[in-house]
Each structure stands twice: as C-alpha cells, then as structure tokens.
C-alpha cells in the first residue's frame, strides 16, 4: 500500500497552546480513518495542515507525486458554494449529462444526498443554491466533493445535518462504493455509529498528540480500556467511563464486537465484574414513586400546519401514553413532526383536536435546539449560571453539588470560571443540559441533544442519564445515542402516525426503504404527460434510468456463482481471523510475537475487504 500523504514532526502553536506537537503520521491507500477528540483539540487544524490550507510552524508535509501529485479534496464546516449556481453547477460542474447519468457512482451520490432537496424544489437540478437552507447547502457541498472523487478525501463533520438514513448511506458509500486502489478517506466525526460502520482506523487528537487505533469506535474504546489496564490504571473502576462504555458495547450490542481487532479475552477480563450501565427495573420503580401512575398522555391528538389547501397534518389522531420511567427514542424523516410532537407533549403548542393529560406531580424539562436562553448570562461565570438554578441535586441515590455535575458534563474546575459569552457552541449546549438537570425534572424531553457535542461529552451525558430516574423522551439523528439511552424506539414517517420500532433503527430504515420503493412504484404506474408511464421519463430523484445497467440472465447466473464462491472464502477467512485473535490474546505480553501476528491479521483483513468488494459488485448485478 502506497503512502498518499505524510506528516513528519509537524508542530503548530496558537497563542500559548500547542495544537499539534511534533506529530508524525501517514495515510496509506485504502485507509478509512476517523478522527476523534474534544472540541477545540486540533482536529480541524490537523485536516487543514494535511490539505495544505494551514501552514505548520515546523515539520514537513509530503504528498505522493509532489506538489502536482494526488488530488486532495476537503469538506470544511463552512461551504464555499456560489449562491448563483444551480444545483447542477454546484454538484456536477461541467460534466455532460451522458457522463454523470451513465456513472453508477455519481447516480448513487445524487440519490443518496440530493433526492430530498430535489423533490422539495421546483426545477430540480436547475434550482438555485441561494435559497437553500444551511443543511441543504451542506449536503450539496458534500455531494460536490464525492462526485469529484479526489484521491485523498478529508471530511470535517460530514454527518452534520444528515438524518439517520443519510448517515447510513454515507457510511455505506465511503466503506463500499468509494474504496479502490489509490484513494483514502479521513473524516472528523462525533457520530459513533458512523465511526464504527466506516473506519478502519481511529485517530485520537489530544494534547497536541495524535494516537492511532485500529478499527472504529468499538475498537477505540477497547484499546483505551486495555491501555489503562496495562498502565495500571485500576482505581475506582466503576467510575471509569471507558470501561462502562466497553461493558455496554460487549453486552448491549454484541454485533459490534466483531469489529475490534484487539484482544477480546483481555476485554472480557476488564469488564468481568462491571455492572450493566443502568438498572432499568430499579430506576422505573423509583420513577413510579416520584411520578405516580399518570405521566403524559396524548389522546386522539391532531396537529396541522399551514392553511388550506396547503395544510399538512403532522400528527393525525395520535394516541400515545408515557409511563413512569420509560426511556423513548424517536427517529423520523426531516419535517415529519418530531419537534412538533415534543411541543405537543409539553403543551407548548395547542392541539387542533384531541386532548393532552398530565399527571399532578409531573415536572417537565425540555431541551430545545435553541441556545438563546443563555443570552442573559453572557457576563456571568459558568459556575454562577449553574448555581443560579440550584447548588445541590440528587442523581440516582447520591446527592451531588452543581459543581460536581458541571465537572461530569465537561466543565472542569478552571473552565467553570469562564464567562458564558466566551463559550463555544458545544460548551453552551453543555451548560444548557447542566442547568436543565439541576431543575430536578421527572420528565426530561431532549430535542437533538448531541448537536455540537464531542464524543467525550456524549459519553459523560449518557453516564449522567444512566443514573437519572424519570421518564425520558429523546429525538436524535445520533443512532448510537438512541441505542445507548433508550429502551424503546418510535418512528415518525411523515404520515402523521407514531409507530413503534421493535427492531430499532434497523427496522426504521427497512420501513423507509419500503416506503420509498412503494412511492417509486406508484410514480412508475402513473401516466406521464403525453402518454406512457412516468418511469419512462424520470424517477422521483430526478435521475433518468440507465437502460445499460440491466444484466442478462447468463450474467446474473454467473454473478450468483461468484457470490457463492466468495461466501465460502469469507467463511474460511473468518475462521483464520478468530484464530489470530486467540493467538494475540495468548501473546499479549510478547511485543515481537504480537507484531508478527498483527502483520498476518492485516493480510487477512485486506484479503477479506477485497473479497467483500468483489461480492458487492456481483450483488449489484444480481440486484
């Protein structure tokens, strides 16, 4: 594997802070790297140095082929799209239609990222960029970069403004559609599910240093916990968030455990006596004592927006009862009415029909997506804004101070003395949460609580919520958070109904796929202007069907044979990989043996990934 770019002893200082301190690293062809770290820790700076947009104070950056070598494309957190461009100009540039329409990779990008934008705007690809929302512009900038397909792709928070489906599509695209000899991807992300699904390596940027871990988020957590064990960090194990997170990954989501390429036996030893993240029965019992039998009910509730004839029902005769101690996660398409449902629960908006019932002892706290409520505290210190609510609170069965809660949510002692007006977006979100929890609600309603929060803060928030006894309702596009804190998940699909999801987010994605397929079928059956069917001229995403992509029966039969052969090879490789993991567990104290085994493991992994790509190509032929 060739080295696409290398940083050698790179250092960069902003003021008195070493953002990068003697950093040496490289990106090889085929790498899919996730970058994690606290907000302000230097992640974006690292990407700008790699892209040549930020000059380092010392050290050297070398890319394959020299100055005129590989193409590097970067998605920054602010787009540079010309408002006068059409979507076609912004995303496809001057590519002729027969070129992009005949390229399955480009069509996949247009469908995955622009289907919603195009469906909502008259003119489709010829509509202007200027009137688009920030989220739509973000998707356009990402689509533009994926269409151009540079050898080295650098992405700064690519999942921002993407819903659950968009995140799943992007992870699949980067992991299966984009990889080929000669390219690599590096992505900063706080989305742990995306990191697990996409990354082959994880870089942690901390204190000016960059530490590399093999695998995605599950592997990263395992490696961090193992590193602590080897370093003798064993004090107060139950308060160690990494061990708690590892316990959940190993017990609560076993499907994830096939991804780490580390010593699984050592991980099991680490968490042998680690309790479950929370005792749901005990918390539900305590919540019942605090709340009584009745919490919040919506009975035959209807909420509409707009005026006839453009009126749209966001909630259509919905009956939903919240029980004491329930922990509900809500997913749904953009505009389906998730925030409206929360406001209907809290009584912030009136119902057009039906009624809302609330228990006598219910105390609601609602975290909205707005941070304007902090404006009146601009000149206050953080600890003053926190203690303004309350100086002590109860979490689980313990009484803790406001300062202790603030520390757990990412405000260490020194940072508690900072002015609220000087806080970053992520810190303001943390302050909102801290003030909210100090009000001691027994019903907590969170609308996109992960906005602007880094992984460390998210882990701390989940730890706090584990010990919080009450009814929890959370709307989020963060799939990992929903799986982690909610015991039950619901979906809004845009039809005004609230559906239970016994199969979780996976079931939601299946429902959405089926819904889209049904709409495509209806569009295909509908008569088009001038006769014939609509499918003969266009699809709902505005992309013309490519007749050249249909395979003959002989090609399909051959593709099925290829898939069967590859599945047998993958089974044998899996056995070899498991044996190597076992050998690595036995040789955990022998660095030389570990290095040799790791080299063998890398060869197996590379062979497996090649076979998986070949299988996917055959599967596309079969359909």
Protein Blocks (a to p, Z undefined) as FASTA:
>chain_A
ZZfbdcehiacdehjacfbghiacdddehiacddeddehilpmmmmmmmnopaccfbdcd
ddehijmlccdddddfbdcbdfkbcfklmmnomacfklmmmmmklmmmmmmmmmmmmmmp
ghijmpcfklpcfklmmmmmmmmmmmnopabdcdehklgoiafklmmmmmmmmmmmmpcg
hiacddddfbfklmmmmpmbdcddeehiacddeddfklmmmmmmmmmmmnopaghkllmm
klmmmmmmmmmmmmlmmmpccdfklmmmmmmmgccfbafklmmmmmmmmnomblcdcehi
acdedjdfkbccfbghiacdddehiacdddddehilpmmmmmmmnopaccfbdcddddfk
lccddddfbfklmmmmmmpcfklmmmmmombdcehjaccdfklmmmmnopafklmmpcfk
lpcfklmmmmmmmmmmmnopabdcdehklgopafklmmmmmmmmmmpgcddddddfblkl
mmmmpcbdcddehnopacddfklmmlmmmmmmmmmmmmmmmmmmpccehiajfklmmcfk
opacdfklpccfklmmmmmmmmmmmmmmmmmmmmmmmmmmmmmmmmmmmmklmmmmmmmm
mmmmmmmmmmmmmmmmmmmmnZZ
